[in-house]
Amino acid sequence: MAVERVGNMTLEELNQLIERVVDRRLLLQPMPRRKDPRSVQEILDSIDRNMWTPPPGAKSSLELLREDRDA
């Protein structure tokens, strides 16, 4: 694939390139999120109720990462 230099582009080609980049970025933006009707305290309480605790003797995430790295 040939490398095209911006300096070799016409003004119209440069404008088209900029428009394509802006359009692509606008498409990749996340959709606006809805406001959660719960209070901060309700959200924190929900997190506490649903938190998972690994069983005794389970490997830590660090140990699992080291195993993956050394495998």
All heavy atoms as a GROMACS GRO file, in nm:
protein
  578
    1MET      N    1   0.084  -0.117   0.000
    1MET     CA    2   0.000   0.000   0.000
    1MET      C    3   0.090   0.124   0.000
    1MET      O    4   0.180   0.137   0.081
    1MET     CB    5  -0.089  -0.004   0.125
    1MET     CG    6  -0.186   0.110   0.132
    1MET     SD    7  -0.306   0.074   0.261
    1MET     CE    8  -0.289   0.219   0.359
    2ALA      N    9   0.060   0.214  -0.088
    2ALA     CA   10   0.140   0.335  -0.100
    2ALA      C   11   0.109   0.430   0.015
    2ALA      O   12  -0.004   0.441   0.058
    2ALA     CB   13   0.113   0.403  -0.233
    3VAL      N   14   0.212   0.497   0.064
    3VAL     CA   15   0.194   0.593   0.171
    3VAL      C   16   0.161   0.728   0.108
    3VAL      O   17   0.233   0.776   0.021
    3VAL     CB   18   0.322   0.604   0.256
    3VAL    CG1   19   0.306   0.711   0.361
    3VAL    CG2   20   0.354   0.470   0.319
    4GLU      N   21   0.048   0.786   0.152
    4GLU     CA   22   0.010   0.915   0.098
    4GLU      C   23   0.043   1.022   0.201
    4GLU      O   24   0.005   1.011   0.317
    4GLU     CB   25  -0.140   0.917   0.067
    4GLU     CG   26  -0.184   1.043   0.000
    4GLU     CD   27  -0.328   1.036  -0.048
    4GLU    OE1   28  -0.385   0.928  -0.046
    4GLU    OE2   29  -0.380   1.140  -0.085
    5ARG      N   30   0.111   1.124   0.159
    5ARG     CA   31   0.148   1.232   0.248
    5ARG      C   32   0.041   1.340   0.247
    5ARG      O   33  -0.017   1.370   0.144
    5ARG     CB   34   0.282   1.292   0.205
    5ARG     CG   35   0.399   1.195   0.219
    5ARG     CD   36   0.529   1.255   0.168
    5ARG     NE   37   0.548   1.394   0.202
    5ARG     CZ   38   0.606   1.437   0.315
    5ARG    NH1   39   0.651   1.350   0.402
    5ARG    NH2   40   0.620   1.566   0.337
    6VAL      N   41   0.016   1.395   0.364
    6VAL     CA   42  -0.081   1.503   0.375
    6VAL      C   43  -0.038   1.620   0.287
    6VAL      O   44  -0.120   1.686   0.224
    6VAL     CB   45  -0.099   1.547   0.522
    6VAL    CG1   46  -0.190   1.668   0.532
    6VAL    CG2   47  -0.154   1.433   0.605
    7GLY      N   48   0.091   1.643   0.279
    7GLY     CA   49   0.142   1.753   0.197
    7GLY      C   50   0.111   1.736   0.049
    7GLY      O   51   0.112   1.833  -0.026
    8ASN      N   52   0.084   1.613   0.005
    8ASN     CA   53   0.054   1.588  -0.135
    8ASN      C   54  -0.096   1.592  -0.164
    8ASN      O   55  -0.137   1.572  -0.277
    8ASN     CB   56   0.109   1.452  -0.178
    8ASN     CG   57   0.260   1.447  -0.169
    8ASN    OD1   58   0.326   1.550  -0.177
    8ASN    ND2   59   0.315   1.329  -0.152
    9MET      N   60  -0.178   1.614  -0.061
    9MET     CA   61  -0.323   1.615  -0.078
    9MET      C   62  -0.370   1.754  -0.119
    9MET      O   63  -0.310   1.855  -0.081
    9MET     CB   64  -0.394   1.577   0.052
    9MET     CG   65  -0.368   1.439   0.103
    9MET     SD   66  -0.449   1.418   0.262
    9MET     CE   67  -0.548   1.276   0.227
   10THR      N   68  -0.480   1.753  -0.193
   10THR     CA   69  -0.544   1.882  -0.220
   10THR      C   70  -0.622   1.920  -0.094
   10THR      O   71  -0.647   1.838  -0.005
   10THR     CB   72  -0.642   1.871  -0.338
   10THR    OG1   73  -0.749   1.784  -0.301
   10THR    CG2   74  -0.572   1.822  -0.464
   11LEU      N   75  -0.664   2.045  -0.088
   11LEU     CA   76  -0.742   2.091   0.025
   11LEU      C   77  -0.872   2.012   0.036
   11LEU      O   78  -0.915   1.974   0.146
   11LEU     CB   79  -0.772   2.241   0.012
   11LEU     CG   80  -0.849   2.305   0.126
   11LEU    CD1   81  -0.777   2.286   0.260
   11LEU    CD2   82  -0.870   2.453   0.099
   12GLU      N   83  -0.934   1.982  -0.076
   12GLU     CA   84  -1.058   1.904  -0.077
   12GLU      C   85  -1.035   1.763  -0.023
   12GLU      O   86  -1.114   1.712   0.057
   12GLU     CB   87  -1.116   1.899  -0.219
   12GLU     CG   88  -1.246   1.823  -0.231
   12GLU     CD   89  -1.357   1.882  -0.145
   12GLU    OE1   90  -1.362   2.004  -0.126
   12GLU    OE2   91  -1.439   1.803  -0.096
   13GLU      N   92  -0.927   1.696  -0.064
   13GLU     CA   93  -0.895   1.563  -0.013
   13GLU      C   94  -0.870   1.565   0.137
   13GLU      O   95  -0.914   1.476   0.209
   13GLU     CB   96  -0.773   1.506  -0.086
   13GLU     CG   97  -0.797   1.472  -0.231
   13GLU     CD   98  -0.670   1.439  -0.305
   13GLU    OE1   99  -0.563   1.498  -0.273
   13GLU    OE2  100  -0.676   1.355  -0.396
   14LEU      N  101  -0.801   1.667   0.185
   14LEU     CA  102  -0.774   1.680   0.329
   14LEU      C  103  -0.905   1.700   0.405
   14LEU      O  104  -0.927   1.638   0.508
   14LEU     CB  105  -0.678   1.796   0.355
   14LEU     CG  106  -0.644   1.822   0.502
   14LEU    CD1  107  -0.579   1.699   0.566
   14LEU    CD2  108  -0.552   1.943   0.515
   15ASN      N  109  -0.993   1.786   0.353
   15ASN     CA  110  -1.122   1.807   0.418
   15ASN      C  111  -1.204   1.677   0.424
   15ASN      O  112  -1.268   1.648   0.525
   15ASN     CB  113  -1.201   1.916   0.346
   15ASN     CG  114  -1.149   2.054   0.379
   15ASN    OD1  115  -1.091   2.076   0.485
   15ASN    ND2  116  -1.167   2.148   0.288
   16GLN      N  117  -1.202   1.599   0.318
   16GLN     CA  118  -1.274   1.472   0.315
   16GLN      C  119  -1.217   1.375   0.419
   16GLN      O  120  -1.292   1.305   0.488
   16GLN     CB  121  -1.270   1.410   0.176
   16GLN     CG  122  -1.355   1.484   0.074
   16GLN     CD  123  -1.337   1.428  -0.066
   16GLN    OE1  124  -1.256   1.340  -0.090
   16GLN    NE2  125  -1.414   1.483  -0.160
   17LEU      N  126  -1.085   1.371   0.430
   17LEU     CA  127  -1.021   1.284   0.529
   17LEU      C  128  -1.063   1.325   0.670
   17LEU      O  129  -1.100   1.241   0.751
   17LEU     CB  130  -0.868   1.291   0.514
   17LEU     CG  131  -0.788   1.219   0.623
   17LEU    CD1  132  -0.815   1.070   0.620
   17LEU    CD2  133  -0.641   1.248   0.609
   18ILE      N  134  -1.060   1.453   0.698
   18ILE     CA  135  -1.098   1.502   0.831
   18ILE      C  136  -1.244   1.467   0.860
   18ILE      O  137  -1.277   1.421   0.970
   18ILE     CB  138  -1.072   1.654   0.841
   18ILE    CG1  139  -0.922   1.681   0.838
   18ILE    CG2  140  -1.136   1.712   0.967
   18ILE    CD1  141  -0.885   1.828   0.821
   19GLU      N  142  -1.331   1.486   0.762
   19GLU     CA  143  -1.473   1.454   0.782
   19GLU      C  144  -1.491   1.305   0.810
   19GLU      O  145  -1.571   1.267   0.898
   19GLU     CB  146  -1.554   1.494   0.659
   19GLU     CG  147  -1.572   1.643   0.646
   19GLU     CD  148  -1.642   1.685   0.518
   19GLU    OE1  149  -1.690   1.596   0.443
   19GLU    OE2  150  -1.649   1.805   0.494
   20ARG      N  151  -1.418   1.219   0.740
   20ARG     CA  152  -1.430   1.074   0.764
   20ARG      C  153  -1.385   1.039   0.905
   20ARG      O  154  -1.448   0.959   0.974
   20ARG     CB  155  -1.347   0.996   0.662
   20ARG     CG  156  -1.412   0.985   0.526
   20ARG     CD  157  -1.348   0.877   0.439
   20ARG     NE  158  -1.202   0.879   0.437
   20ARG     CZ  159  -1.128   0.940   0.346
   20ARG    NH1  160  -1.186   1.007   0.247
   20ARG    NH2  161  -0.996   0.934   0.349
   21VAL      N  162  -1.275   1.098   0.951
   21VAL     CA  163  -1.225   1.070   1.086
   21VAL      C  164  -1.325   1.118   1.190
   21VAL      O  165  -1.356   1.046   1.286
   21VAL     CB  166  -1.086   1.135   1.108
   21VAL    CG1  167  -1.045   1.128   1.254
   21VAL    CG2  168  -0.982   1.069   1.018
   22VAL      N  169  -1.378   1.239   1.173
   22VAL     CA  170  -1.475   1.292   1.269
   22VAL      C  171  -1.600   1.205   1.270
   22VAL      O  172  -1.652   1.170   1.377
   22VAL     CB  173  -1.510   1.439   1.236
   22VAL    CG1  174  -1.628   1.488   1.316
   22VAL    CG2  175  -1.388   1.528   1.262
   23ASP      N  176  -1.651   1.167   1.153
   23ASP     CA  177  -1.770   1.082   1.147
   23ASP      C  178  -1.745   0.949   1.218
   23ASP      O  179  -1.830   0.901   1.293
   23ASP     CB  180  -1.810   1.055   1.001
   23ASP     CG  181  -1.870   1.177   0.933
   23ASP    OD1  182  -1.908   1.273   1.004
   23ASP    OD2  183  -1.878   1.176   0.808
   24ARG      N  184  -1.629   0.889   1.196
   24ARG     CA  185  -1.597   0.761   1.259
   24ARG      C  186  -1.593   0.776   1.411
   24ARG      O  187  -1.644   0.694   1.484
   24ARG     CB  188  -1.463   0.709   1.207
   24ARG     CG  189  -1.432   0.570   1.257
   24ARG     CD  190  -1.307   0.507   1.196
   24ARG     NE  191  -1.253   0.576   1.082
   24ARG     CZ  192  -1.126   0.616   1.070
   24ARG    NH1  193  -1.040   0.593   1.165
   24ARG    NH2  194  -1.084   0.677   0.962
   25ARG      N  195  -1.531   0.883   1.458
   25ARG     CA  196  -1.523   0.904   1.603
   25ARG      C  197  -1.660   0.927   1.664
   25ARG      O  198  -1.688   0.883   1.774
   25ARG     CB  199  -1.432   1.022   1.633
   25ARG     CG  200  -1.289   0.991   1.596
   25ARG     CD  201  -1.196   1.034   1.702
   25ARG     NE  202  -1.062   0.989   1.669
   25ARG     CZ  203  -0.954   1.051   1.705
   25ARG    NH1  204  -0.962   1.161   1.775
   25ARG    NH2  205  -0.837   1.003   1.674
   26LEU      N  206  -1.746   0.999   1.594
   26LEU     CA  207  -1.881   1.022   1.645
   26LEU      C  208  -1.959   0.891   1.654
   26LEU      O  209  -2.035   0.869   1.748
   26LEU     CB  210  -1.957   1.122   1.556
   26LEU     CG  211  -1.912   1.267   1.568
   26LEU    CD1  212  -1.984   1.352   1.464
   26LEU    CD2  213  -1.937   1.321   1.707
   27LEU      N  214  -1.937   0.802   1.559
   27LEU     CA  215  -2.005   0.672   1.561
   27LEU      C  216  -1.955   0.585   1.675
   27LEU      O  217  -2.029   0.501   1.728
   27LEU     CB  218  -1.985   0.599   1.428
   27LEU     CG  219  -2.064   0.652   1.311
   27LEU    CD1  220  -2.023   0.579   1.183
   27LEU    CD2  221  -2.213   0.637   1.336
   28LEU      N  222  -1.830   0.601   1.714
   28LEU     CA  223  -1.771   0.516   1.818
   28LEU      C  224  -1.800   0.566   1.959
   28LEU      O  225  -1.769   0.498   2.056
   28LEU     CB  226  -1.620   0.505   1.797
   28LEU     CG  227  -1.576   0.432   1.672
   28LEU    CD1  228  -1.424   0.434   1.660
   28LEU    CD2  229  -1.627   0.289   1.670
   29GLN      N  230  -1.858   0.685   1.972
   29GLN     CA  231  -1.886   0.737   2.105
   29GLN      C  232  -1.994   0.653   2.171
   29GLN      O  233  -2.090   0.612   2.106
   29GLN     CB  234  -1.934   0.882   2.098
   29GLN     CG  235  -1.825   0.980   2.074
   29GLN     CD  236  -1.878   1.124   2.076
   29GLN    OE1  237  -1.997   1.147   2.077
   29GLN    NE2  238  -1.787   1.218   2.076
   30PRO      N  239  -1.980   0.627   2.300
   30PRO     CA  240  -2.083   0.550   2.368
   30PRO      C  241  -2.214   0.626   2.374
   30PRO      O  242  -2.216   0.749   2.373
   30PRO     CB  243  -2.026   0.530   2.508
   30PRO     CG  244  -1.920   0.632   2.523
   30PRO     CD  245  -1.871   0.667   2.386
   31MET      N  246  -2.322   0.550   2.375
   31MET     CA  247  -2.453   0.611   2.385
   31MET      C  248  -2.467   0.677   2.522
   31MET      O  249  -2.410   0.630   2.620
   31MET     CB  250  -2.561   0.504   2.368
   31MET     CG  251  -2.561   0.438   2.232
   31MET     SD  252  -2.604   0.551   2.101
   31MET     CE  253  -2.775   0.573   2.134
   32PRO      N  254  -2.543   0.785   2.530
   32PRO     CA  255  -2.564   0.848   2.660
   32PRO      C  256  -2.630   0.749   2.756
   32PRO      O  257  -2.719   0.673   2.718
   32PRO     CB  258  -2.658   0.965   2.631
   32PRO     CG  259  -2.669   0.974   2.483
   32PRO     CD  260  -2.613   0.851   2.423
   33ARG      N  261  -2.582   0.747   2.878
   33ARG     CA  262  -2.634   0.653   2.976
   33ARG      C  263  -2.750   0.714   3.050
   33ARG      O  264  -2.754   0.833   3.077
   33ARG     CB  265  -2.523   0.615   3.074
   33ARG     CG  266  -2.414   0.534   3.004
   33ARG     CD  267  -2.295   0.512   3.089
   33ARG     NE  268  -2.327   0.477   3.226
   33ARG     CZ  269  -2.242   0.431   3.312
   33ARG    NH1  270  -2.118   0.415   3.276
   33ARG    NH2  271  -2.277   0.404   3.435
   34ARG      N  272  -2.845   0.626   3.084
   34ARG     CA  273  -2.960   0.672   3.161
   34ARG      C  274  -2.916   0.694   3.305
   34ARG      O  275  -2.831   0.624   3.357
   34ARG     CB  276  -3.071   0.569   3.158
   34ARG     CG  277  -3.132   0.550   3.020
   34ARG     CD  278  -3.241   0.450   3.026
   34ARG     NE  279  -3.190   0.330   3.091
   34ARG     CZ  280  -3.245   0.211   3.084
   34ARG    NH1  281  -3.354   0.195   3.017
   34ARG    NH2  282  -3.192   0.108   3.145
   35LYS      N  283  -2.978   0.788   3.370
   35LYS     CA  284  -2.948   0.815   3.511
   35LYS      C  285  -3.009   0.704   3.595
   35LYS      O  286  -3.126   0.670   3.579
   35LYS     CB  287  -3.008   0.950   3.550
   35LYS     CG  288  -2.993   0.983   3.695
   35LYS     CD  289  -2.908   1.106   3.713
   35LYS     CE  290  -2.905   1.152   3.856
   35LYS     NZ  291  -2.822   1.077   3.943
   36ASP      N  292  -2.931   0.647   3.684
   36ASP     CA  293  -2.979   0.543   3.775
   36ASP      C  294  -3.065   0.611   3.881
   36ASP      O  295  -3.019   0.705   3.947
   36ASP     CB  296  -2.860   0.472   3.839
   36ASP     CG  297  -2.899   0.342   3.904
   36ASP    OD1  298  -3.009   0.336   3.964
   36ASP    OD2  299  -2.822   0.247   3.897
   37PRO      N  300  -3.189   0.564   3.898
   37PRO     CA  301  -3.276   0.631   3.994
   37PRO      C  302  -3.238   0.605   4.140
   37PRO      O  303  -3.286   0.673   4.229
   37PRO     CB  304  -3.414   0.573   3.962
   37PRO     CG  305  -3.386   0.441   3.900
   37PRO     CD  306  -3.255   0.456   3.828
   38ARG      N  307  -3.148   0.508   4.162
   38ARG     CA  308  -3.110   0.475   4.300
   38ARG      C  309  -3.014   0.579   4.356
   38ARG      O  310  -2.939   0.641   4.283
   38ARG     CB  311  -3.043   0.338   4.306
   38ARG     CG  312  -3.132   0.225   4.256
   38ARG     CD  313  -3.060   0.093   4.254
   38ARG     NE  314  -2.952   0.098   4.155
   38ARG     CZ  315  -2.862   0.001   4.139
   38ARG    NH1  316  -2.865  -0.106   4.215
   38ARG    NH2  317  -2.769   0.013   4.048
   39SER      N  318  -3.018   0.592   4.486
   39SER     CA  319  -2.923   0.682   4.552
   39SER      C  320  -2.785   0.615   4.555
   39SER      O  321  -2.773   0.494   4.534
   39SER     CB  322  -2.968   0.712   4.695
   39SER     OG  323  -2.954   0.596   4.776
   40VAL      N  324  -2.684   0.694   4.584
   40VAL     CA  325  -2.549   0.639   4.594
   40VAL      C  326  -2.545   0.530   4.701
   40VAL      O  327  -2.484   0.424   4.681
   40VAL     CB  328  -2.447   0.751   4.624
   40VAL    CG1  329  -2.310   0.693   4.652
   40VAL    CG2  330  -2.441   0.850   4.509
   41GLN      N  331  -2.610   0.553   4.812
   41GLN     CA  332  -2.608   0.454   4.920
   41GLN      C  333  -2.676   0.324   4.876
   41GLN      O  334  -2.629   0.215   4.908
   41GLN     CB  335  -2.676   0.509   5.046
   41GLN     CG  336  -2.655   0.421   5.168
   41GLN     CD  337  -2.507   0.397   5.199
   41GLN    OE1  338  -2.431   0.492   5.209
   41GLN    NE2  339  -2.466   0.273   5.209
   42GLU      N  340  -2.785   0.334   4.801
   42GLU     CA  341  -2.853   0.213   4.752
   42GLU      C  342  -2.762   0.135   4.657
   42GLU      O  343  -2.758   0.012   4.661
   42GLU     CB  344  -2.983   0.250   4.681
   42GLU     CG  345  -3.092   0.297   4.773
   42GLU     CD  346  -3.213   0.349   4.698
   42GLU    OE1  347  -3.195   0.421   4.597
   42GLU    OE2  348  -3.325   0.317   4.740
   43ILE      N  349  -2.689   0.205   4.575
   43ILE     CA  350  -2.596   0.139   4.483
   43ILE      C  351  -2.484   0.070   4.561
   43ILE      O  352  -2.450  -0.047   4.534
   43ILE     CB  353  -2.538   0.240   4.381
   43ILE    CG1  354  -2.650   0.290   4.290
   43ILE    CG2  355  -2.424   0.178   4.301
   43ILE    CD1  356  -2.609   0.407   4.202
   44LEU      N  357  -2.428   0.137   4.659
   44LEU     CA  358  -2.322   0.077   4.741
   44LEU      C  359  -2.374  -0.044   4.818
   44LEU      O  360  -2.304  -0.147   4.828
   44LEU     CB  361  -2.263   0.181   4.836
   44LEU     CG  362  -2.186   0.295   4.771
   44LEU    CD1  363  -2.145   0.399   4.874
   44LEU    CD2  364  -2.064   0.244   4.696
   45ASP      N  365  -2.495  -0.036   4.871
   45ASP     CA  366  -2.554  -0.150   4.941
   45ASP      C  367  -2.573  -0.268   4.846
   45ASP      O  368  -2.547  -0.383   4.882
   45ASP     CB  369  -2.689  -0.112   5.003
   45ASP     CG  370  -2.675  -0.015   5.119
   45ASP    OD1  371  -2.562  -0.004   5.174
   45ASP    OD2  372  -2.775   0.051   5.153
   46SER      N  373  -2.614  -0.240   4.724
   46SER     CA  374  -2.631  -0.346   4.624
   46SER      C  375  -2.497  -0.412   4.592
   46SER      O  376  -2.488  -0.534   4.578
   46SER     CB  377  -2.693  -0.287   4.497
   46SER     OG  378  -2.696  -0.382   4.395
   47ILE      N  379  -2.394  -0.330   4.580
   47ILE     CA  380  -2.260  -0.385   4.556
   47ILE      C  381  -2.219  -0.476   4.670
   47ILE      O  382  -2.169  -0.588   4.649
   47ILE     CB  383  -2.157  -0.271   4.536
   47ILE    CG1  384  -2.186  -0.198   4.405
   47ILE    CG2  385  -2.014  -0.324   4.539
   47ILE    CD1  386  -2.104  -0.070   4.386
   48ASP      N  387  -2.240  -0.433   4.794
   48ASP     CA  388  -2.206  -0.515   4.910
   48ASP      C  389  -2.283  -0.647   4.910
   48ASP      O  390  -2.228  -0.753   4.940
   48ASP     CB  391  -2.234  -0.439   5.040
   48ASP     CG  392  -2.129  -0.332   5.068
   48ASP    OD1  393  -2.017  -0.343   5.014
   48ASP    OD2  394  -2.160  -0.239   5.144
   49ARG      N  395  -2.413  -0.642   4.878
   49ARG     CA  396  -2.495  -0.764   4.877
   49ARG      C  397  -2.453  -0.862   4.769
   49ARG      O  398  -2.465  -0.983   4.786
   49ARG     CB  399  -2.642  -0.729   4.856
   49ARG     CG  400  -2.714  -0.678   4.976
   49ARG     CD  401  -2.865  -0.674   4.955
   49ARG     NE  402  -2.905  -0.612   4.829
   49ARG     CZ  403  -2.920  -0.481   4.811
   49ARG    NH1  404  -2.898  -0.397   4.911
   49ARG    NH2  405  -2.958  -0.432   4.694
   50ASN      N  406  -2.404  -0.810   4.657
   50ASN     CA  407  -2.374  -0.896   4.542
   50ASN      C  408  -2.226  -0.924   4.524
   50ASN      O  409  -2.186  -0.985   4.424
   50ASN     CB  410  -2.430  -0.831   4.414
   50ASN     CG  411  -2.581  -0.827   4.416
   50ASN    OD1  412  -2.646  -0.929   4.416
   50ASN    ND2  413  -2.636  -0.708   4.421
   51MET      N  414  -2.145  -0.883   4.619
   51MET     CA  415  -2.000  -0.904   4.609
   51MET      C  416  -1.968  -1.053   4.626
   51MET      O  417  -2.022  -1.119   4.713
   51MET     CB  418  -1.927  -0.822   4.715
   51MET     CG  419  -1.779  -0.813   4.691
   51MET     SD  420  -1.696  -0.706   4.809
   51MET     CE  421  -1.780  -0.552   4.785
   52TRP      N  422  -1.881  -1.102   4.541
   52TRP     CA  423  -1.840  -1.241   4.546
   52TRP      C  424  -1.709  -1.251   4.623
   52TRP      O  425  -1.614  -1.175   4.598
   52TRP     CB  426  -1.823  -1.296   4.405
   52TRP     CG  427  -1.778  -1.438   4.402
   52TRP    CD1  428  -1.854  -1.548   4.426
   52TRP    CD2  429  -1.647  -1.486   4.373
   52TRP    NE1  430  -1.778  -1.661   4.413
   52TRP    CE2  431  -1.650  -1.626   4.381
   52TRP    CE3  432  -1.527  -1.425   4.341
   52TRP    CZ2  433  -1.539  -1.705   4.357
   52TRP    CZ3  434  -1.416  -1.504   4.318
   52TRP    CH2  435  -1.424  -1.643   4.326
   53THR      N  436  -1.702  -1.345   4.715
   53THR     CA  437  -1.581  -1.370   4.791
   53THR      C  438  -1.530  -1.509   4.752
   53THR      O  439  -1.605  -1.606   4.760
   53THR     CB  440  -1.608  -1.366   4.942
   53THR    OG1  441  -1.667  -1.239   4.972
   53THR    CG2  442  -1.481  -1.383   5.021
   54PRO      N  443  -1.405  -1.519   4.708
   54PRO     CA  444  -1.353  -1.650   4.668
   54PRO      C  445  -1.345  -1.744   4.789
   54PRO      O  446  -1.331  -1.700   4.903
   54PRO     CB  447  -1.214  -1.619   4.613
   54PRO     CG  448  -1.179  -1.484   4.664
   54PRO     CD  449  -1.306  -1.414   4.696
   55PRO      N  450  -1.356  -1.873   4.763
   55PRO     CA  451  -1.348  -1.970   4.873
   55PRO      C  452  -1.209  -1.970   4.936
   55PRO      O  453  -1.111  -1.932   4.872
   55PRO     CB  454  -1.378  -2.104   4.806
   55PRO     CG  455  -1.353  -2.082   4.660
   55PRO     CD  456  -1.374  -1.938   4.633
   56PRO      N  457  -1.200  -2.014   5.061
   56PRO     CA  458  -1.070  -2.022   5.127
   56PRO      C  459  -0.974  -2.110   5.046
   56PRO      O  460  -1.014  -2.213   4.993
   56PRO     CB  461  -1.100  -2.084   5.263
   56PRO     CG  462  -1.246  -2.066   5.284
   56PRO     CD  463  -1.308  -2.060   5.147
   57GLY      N  464  -0.852  -2.067   5.036
   57GLY     CA  465  -0.751  -2.145   4.965
   57GLY      C  466  -0.747  -2.120   4.815
   57GLY      O  467  -0.663  -2.174   4.745
   58ALA      N  468  -0.839  -2.038   4.764
   58ALA     CA  469  -0.839  -2.009   4.621
   58ALA      C  470  -0.717  -1.923   4.587
   58ALA      O  471  -0.670  -1.845   4.669
   58ALA     CB  472  -0.966  -1.936   4.582
   59LYS      N  473  -0.667  -1.940   4.465
   59LYS     CA  474  -0.551  -1.863   4.422
   59LYS      C  475  -0.591  -1.717   4.403
   59LYS      O  476  -0.702  -1.686   4.360
   59LYS     CB  477  -0.497  -1.918   4.291
   59LYS     CG  478  -0.440  -2.057   4.305
   59LYS     CD  479  -0.389  -2.106   4.172
   59LYS     CE  480  -0.333  -2.247   4.190
   59LYS     NZ  481  -0.286  -2.303   4.064
   60SER      N  482  -0.497  -1.629   4.433
   60SER     CA  483  -0.522  -1.486   4.414
   60SER      C  484  -0.511  -1.454   4.264
   60SER      O  485  -0.455  -1.531   4.185
   60SER     CB  486  -0.421  -1.404   4.493
   60SER     OG  487  -0.292  -1.416   4.433
   61SER      N  488  -0.560  -1.338   4.227
   61SER     CA  489  -0.550  -1.296   4.087
   61SER      C  490  -0.403  -1.283   4.046
   61SER      O  491  -0.367  -1.315   3.933
   61SER     CB  492  -0.625  -1.165   4.063
   61SER     OG  493  -0.575  -1.066   4.149
   62LEU      N  494  -0.318  -1.242   4.138
   62LEU     CA  495  -0.176  -1.231   4.108
   62LEU      C  496  -0.116  -1.369   4.078
   62LEU      O  497  -0.040  -1.386   3.983
   62LEU     CB  498  -0.101  -1.165   4.224
   62LEU     CG  499   0.050  -1.151   4.208
   62LEU    CD1  500   0.084  -1.069   4.084
   62LEU    CD2  501   0.111  -1.088   4.331
   63GLU      N  502  -0.153  -1.469   4.159
   63GLU     CA  503  -0.104  -1.604   4.135
   63GLU      C  504  -0.152  -1.657   4.000
   63GLU      O  505  -0.076  -1.720   3.926
   63GLU     CB  506  -0.149  -1.698   4.247
   63GLU     CG  507  -0.083  -1.670   4.381
   63GLU     CD  508  -0.146  -1.749   4.494
   63GLU    OE1  509  -0.270  -1.750   4.505
   63GLU    OE2  510  -0.069  -1.810   4.571
   64LEU      N  511  -0.277  -1.629   3.966
   64LEU     CA  512  -0.331  -1.674   3.837
   64LEU      C  513  -0.259  -1.604   3.721
   64LEU      O  514  -0.227  -1.669   3.620
   64LEU     CB  515  -0.481  -1.647   3.830
   64LEU     CG  516  -0.567  -1.728   3.926
   64LEU    CD1  517  -0.710  -1.676   3.928
   64LEU    CD2  518  -0.563  -1.876   3.891
   65LEU      N  519  -0.231  -1.475   3.735
   65LEU     CA  520  -0.158  -1.403   3.631
   65LEU      C  521  -0.017  -1.459   3.614
   65LEU      O  522   0.033  -1.475   3.502
   65LEU     CB  523  -0.151  -1.255   3.664
   65LEU     CG  524  -0.279  -1.176   3.642
   65LEU    CD1  525  -0.266  -1.037   3.701
   65LEU    CD2  526  -0.314  -1.167   3.496
   66ARG      N  527   0.049  -1.488   3.724
   66ARG     CA  528   0.184  -1.544   3.716
   66ARG      C  529   0.184  -1.681   3.649
   66ARG      O  530   0.271  -1.713   3.570
   66ARG     CB  531   0.246  -1.553   3.856
   66ARG     CG  532   0.291  -1.419   3.906
   66ARG     CD  533   0.352  -1.429   4.043
   66ARG     NE  534   0.405  -1.300   4.085
   66ARG     CZ  535   0.426  -1.265   4.209
   66ARG    NH1  536   0.402  -1.350   4.309
   66ARG    NH2  537   0.473  -1.147   4.239
   67GLU      N  538   0.082  -1.763   3.680
   67GLU     CA  539   0.070  -1.894   3.615
   67GLU      C  540   0.054  -1.878   3.465
   67GLU      O  541   0.115  -1.949   3.387
   67GLU     CB  542  -0.050  -1.971   3.672
   67GLU     CG  543  -0.024  -2.038   3.803
   67GLU     CD  544  -0.144  -2.118   3.851
   67GLU    OE1  545  -0.242  -2.135   3.775
   67GLU    OE2  546  -0.141  -2.163   3.967
   68ASP      N  547  -0.031  -1.784   3.425
   68ASP     CA  548  -0.052  -1.759   3.282
   68ASP      C  549   0.076  -1.714   3.216
   68ASP      O  550   0.111  -1.760   3.108
   68ASP     CB  551  -0.158  -1.651   3.263
   68ASP     CG  552  -0.293  -1.706   3.226
   68ASP    OD1  553  -0.307  -1.829   3.217
   68ASP    OD2  554  -0.384  -1.625   3.204
   69ARG      N  555   0.148  -1.623   3.281
   69ARG     CA  556   0.271  -1.570   3.224
   69ARG      C  557   0.376  -1.680   3.208
   69ARG      O  558   0.447  -1.686   3.108
   69ARG     CB  559   0.324  -1.459   3.314
   69ARG     CG  560   0.455  -1.400   3.265
   69ARG     CD  561   0.522  -1.316   3.370
   69ARG     NE  562   0.562  -1.402   3.481
   69ARG     CZ  563   0.596  -1.357   3.602
   69ARG    NH1  564   0.594  -1.229   3.628
   69ARG    NH2  565   0.631  -1.440   3.698
   70ASP      N  566   0.385  -1.768   3.307
   70ASP     CA  567   0.490  -1.869   3.307
   70ASP      C  568   0.453  -1.993   3.228
   70ASP      O  569   0.537  -2.081   3.209
   70ASP     CB  570   0.523  -1.908   3.452
   70ASP     CG  571   0.580  -1.791   3.531
   70ASP    OD1  572   0.631  -1.695   3.469
   70ASP    OD2  573   0.572  -1.793   3.656
   71ALA      N  574   0.330  -2.003   3.183
   71ALA     CA  575   0.287  -2.123   3.110
   71ALA      C  576   0.339  -2.125   2.968
   71ALA      O  577   0.375  -2.033   2.908
   71ALA     CB  578   0.134  -2.131   3.108
   0.00000   0.00000   0.00000
